[in-house]
Amino acid sequence: MLRRLVAVAFLIASAWTITPMALAAAPPQAGEIGAFCSILSGTLAKHEYREENNLFPEWRRAWARLAAVEQKEMMARAQKLLGEG
């Protein structure tokens, strides 16, 4: 499961890394922007489908196996890492 999560994160990060580079190479034409956004949207939608149908159910099962104390600790850690706490 972790390997799949890392692969998805890498692909999404790669798409976002390429975006500024592609746009900085030369001023884009209007038609190029539409095509680029279409490709990016399709890539993200494909990965969103995979996450919703493969990863999220596994995460829900793993979450359900945790004790209430463990869930609370994990949420506190996530909030801290996200800068919300």
ZADO-1210 file (C-alpha; in nm, 4 decimals, padded with zeros to 6 digits):
<atoms>
<atom x="00.0000" y="00.0000" z="00.0000" code="MET" pos="1"/>
<atom x="00.2785" y="00.2447" z="00.0872" code="LEU" pos="2"/>
<atom x="00.4518" y="00.1709" z="-00.2418" code="ARG" pos="3"/>
<atom x="00.1331" y="00.2615" z="-00.4333" code="ARG" pos="4"/>
<atom x="00.0881" y="00.5805" z="-00.2312" code="LEU" pos="5"/>
<atom x="00.4454" y="00.6877" z="-00.3026" code="VAL" pos="6"/>
<atom x="00.4014" y="00.6124" z="-00.6741" code="ALA" pos="7"/>
<atom x="00.0839" y="00.8220" z="-00.6934" code="VAL" pos="8"/>
<atom x="00.2448" y="01.1072" z="-00.5008" code="ALA" pos="9"/>
<atom x="00.5487" y="01.0953" z="-00.7300" code="PHE" pos="10"/>
<atom x="00.3372" y="01.1103" z="-01.0457" code="LEU" pos="11"/>
<atom x="00.1308" y="01.4019" z="-00.9179" code="ILE" pos="12"/>
<atom x="00.4423" y="01.5873" z="-00.8015" code="ALA" pos="13"/>
<atom x="00.6042" y="01.5247" z="-01.1393" code="SER" pos="14"/>
<atom x="00.3054" y="01.6746" z="-01.3179" code="ALA" pos="15"/>
<atom x="00.3202" y="01.9841" z="-01.0988" code="TRP" pos="16"/>
<atom x="00.6988" y="02.0122" z="-01.1442" code="THR" pos="17"/>
<atom x="00.6664" y="02.0025" z="-01.5219" code="ILE" pos="18"/>
<atom x="00.3972" y="02.2733" z="-01.5274" code="THR" pos="19"/>
<atom x="00.6188" y="02.5773" z="-01.4524" code="PRO" pos="20"/>
<atom x="00.8977" y="02.4437" z="-01.6730" code="MET" pos="21"/>
<atom x="00.6634" y="02.3998" z="-01.9688" code="ALA" pos="22"/>
<atom x="00.5122" y="02.7432" z="-01.9241" code="LEU" pos="23"/>
<atom x="00.8492" y="02.9154" z="-01.8674" code="ALA" pos="24"/>
<atom x="01.0105" y="02.7824" z="-02.1857" code="ALA" pos="25"/>
<atom x="00.8286" y="03.0340" z="-02.4054" code="ALA" pos="26"/>
<atom x="00.5072" y="03.2324" z="-02.3878" code="PRO" pos="27"/>
<atom x="00.2380" y="02.9713" z="-02.4542" code="PRO" pos="28"/>
<atom x="-00.0191" y="03.0040" z="-02.7274" code="GLN" pos="29"/>
<atom x="-00.3837" y="02.9838" z="-02.6226" code="ALA" pos="30"/>
<atom x="-00.4282" y="02.6439" z="-02.7886" code="GLY" pos="31"/>
<atom x="-00.1262" y="02.5030" z="-02.6095" code="GLU" pos="32"/>
<atom x="-00.2591" y="02.5994" z="-02.2686" code="ILE" pos="33"/>
<atom x="-00.5887" y="02.4220" z="-02.3338" code="GLY" pos="34"/>
<atom x="-00.4144" y="02.1031" z="-02.4459" code="ALA" pos="35"/>
<atom x="-00.1721" y="02.1098" z="-02.1545" code="PHE" pos="36"/>
<atom x="-00.4514" y="02.1603" z="-01.9005" code="CYS" pos="37"/>
<atom x="-00.6480" y="01.8787" z="-02.0612" code="SER" pos="38"/>
<atom x="-00.3556" y="01.6371" z="-02.0271" code="ILE" pos="39"/>
<atom x="-00.2922" y="01.7442" z="-01.6677" code="LEU" pos="40"/>
<atom x="-00.6607" y="01.7109" z="-01.5808" code="SER" pos="41"/>
<atom x="-00.6794" y="01.3628" z="-01.7306" code="GLY" pos="42"/>
<atom x="-00.3688" y="01.2522" z="-01.5429" code="THR" pos="43"/>
<atom x="-00.5024" y="01.3783" z="-01.2103" code="LEU" pos="44"/>
<atom x="-00.8482" y="01.2281" z="-01.2724" code="ALA" pos="45"/>
<atom x="-00.6952" y="00.8864" z="-01.3447" code="LYS" pos="46"/>
<atom x="-00.5023" y="00.8938" z="-01.0187" code="HIS" pos="47"/>
<atom x="-00.8027" y="01.0242" z="-00.8260" code="GLU" pos="48"/>
<atom x="-01.0066" y="00.7252" z="-00.9469" code="TYR" pos="49"/>
<atom x="-00.7300" y="00.4860" z="-00.8420" code="ARG" pos="50"/>
<atom x="-00.7052" y="00.6464" z="-00.4989" code="GLU" pos="51"/>
<atom x="-01.0798" y="00.6386" z="-00.4371" code="GLU" pos="52"/>
<atom x="-01.1171" y="00.2767" z="-00.5453" code="ASN" pos="53"/>
<atom x="-00.7909" y="00.1256" z="-00.4235" code="ASN" pos="54"/>
<atom x="-00.6149" y="00.3291" z="-00.1567" code="LEU" pos="55"/>
<atom x="-00.9019" y="00.4908" z="00.0335" code="PHE" pos="56"/>
<atom x="-01.0770" y="00.1606" z="00.1182" code="PRO" pos="57"/>
<atom x="-00.7456" y="00.0225" z="00.2479" code="GLU" pos="58"/>
<atom x="-00.6889" y="00.3352" z="00.4547" code="TRP" pos="59"/>
<atom x="-01.0426" y="00.3135" z="00.5999" code="ARG" pos="60"/>
<atom x="-00.9853" y="-00.0491" z="00.7011" code="ARG" pos="61"/>
<atom x="-00.6484" y="00.0347" z="00.8586" code="ALA" pos="62"/>
<atom x="-00.8039" y="00.3322" z="01.0401" code="TRP" pos="63"/>
<atom x="-01.0886" y="00.1157" z="01.1718" code="ALA" pos="64"/>
<atom x="-00.8368" y="-00.1309" z="01.3189" code="ARG" pos="65"/>
<atom x="-00.6769" y="00.1426" z="01.5318" code="LEU" pos="66"/>
<atom x="-00.7867" y="00.2031" z="01.8879" code="ALA" pos="67"/>
<atom x="-00.9508" y="00.5386" z="01.9621" code="ALA" pos="68"/>
<atom x="-00.6347" y="00.6560" z="02.1401" code="VAL" pos="69"/>
<atom x="-00.4210" y="00.5684" z="01.8367" code="GLU" pos="70"/>
<atom x="-00.6616" y="00.7512" z="01.6050" code="GLN" pos="71"/>
<atom x="-00.6455" y="01.0612" z="01.8241" code="LYS" pos="72"/>
<atom x="-00.2638" y="01.0484" z="01.8341" code="GLU" pos="73"/>
<atom x="-00.2443" y="01.0078" z="01.4572" code="MET" pos="74"/>
<atom x="-00.4795" y="01.3019" z="01.3966" code="MET" pos="75"/>
<atom x="-00.2769" y="01.5225" z="01.6324" code="ALA" pos="76"/>
<atom x="00.0429" y="01.4280" z="01.4501" code="ARG" pos="77"/>
<atom x="-00.1149" y="01.4956" z="01.1085" code="ALA" pos="78"/>
<atom x="-00.2421" y="01.8344" z="01.2221" code="GLN" pos="79"/>
<atom x="00.1027" y="01.9220" z="01.3551" code="LYS" pos="80"/>
<atom x="00.2689" y="01.8178" z="01.0283" code="LEU" pos="81"/>
<atom x="00.0169" y="02.0261" z="00.8323" code="LEU" pos="82"/>
<atom x="00.0791" y="02.3250" z="01.0557" code="GLY" pos="83"/>
<atom x="-00.2673" y="02.3312" z="01.2060" code="GLU" pos="84"/>
<atom x="-00.1740" y="02.2592" z="01.5613" code="GLY" pos="85"/>
</atoms>
